[in-house]
């Protein structure tokens, strides 16, 4: 999966089967806030969104950022995948 980091509009972007997926973010104090996950209307791409979040977390690890899941889908990903909980900053519980 190829991910484009559009720093101007603060989005990670990719496409799955020609359908665009994006995650809006904000970076503050060495923390990556996942603020919005945008999926095409009428589509349920749960597996693709999970793979997309995994790839974004790899990018965050490379940049040594902690991750704060603001969007409910991002928070649900962390609940389902406890192996990624070490990426949460201290004091954040899901």
N, C-alpha and C positions, 0 to 999 in steps of 0.2 A: 504494500500500500504506500503510495507516494503522497507525502504531506507537504503542503506549502504553508510556510509561516508568513502570512500577510501582516507585517508589522504596522503598516499604515492604518489598516482598519482593525487591527488587533484580533485577527482570526487565524485559526488553523483550518486549512481547507483541503478537501480531497473529494474524489468522486467514486461512487460505487455503481457499476453498470450504467454509467452516464448520468447518474443522479448526484447532485452536489450535496455534500455534508460539510458542516462547519461547526467549530466551537469558538465562541467569542471568549476572550480572556482579558485579564488585567494583571499587570505585574507591579507589586508594591513590596518593598522591604524583603527582597529575596523570596517572595511568595507568588505563586501562580494561581490566580483566582479564576476558576472555570465558571463563567457567569451565564452562558447560554449555549445550548446545543440546538443547532438548526437542522431539521430533517425535512425533506419535501413533504408537503401536505398529503395525507392519505397513505403514507408509507409507514410500515413498521419494520425498520431495519435494526432490530435490537442486537443481533450478532455483529453486524457491521459497525454499529455505534460502539460496542464494547471493544472491538478490535481497534477502532479509531482512537478511543480513549487510551488504550494500552500504548499505542504508538506515541501519542502526545505525552504520556508519562515517561517514556524513554527519552524524549527530548528534554523534559523537565529534569530528569536525572543527569543528563549530560551537562545541563546548565547549572546543576546543583541548586535547584529550586524546590521548596516545599510546595505542596499543592493544597488549595482550599476549594473543595467542591461546593459551589454555591447553588448550581442548578440541581433540581431533584434527580435527574437521570445520572448525573455525575456522582451524587451522594449514594444512589442505589448501587452504582458500580463498585464503590468502595465497600459497601456492606456485603455484596456478593463475593468480593475478592479480597479477603483479609490479608493476603500476602502483600498488598500495596499500602497497607495502613501505616507502614513506617515512613511513607512520604508525607503524611499529614503533619502539620506543625504541632508543637506541644499544646495541649489544652483542647484540641479539636476531637470531639467524639461523635461517632455516627451510630 
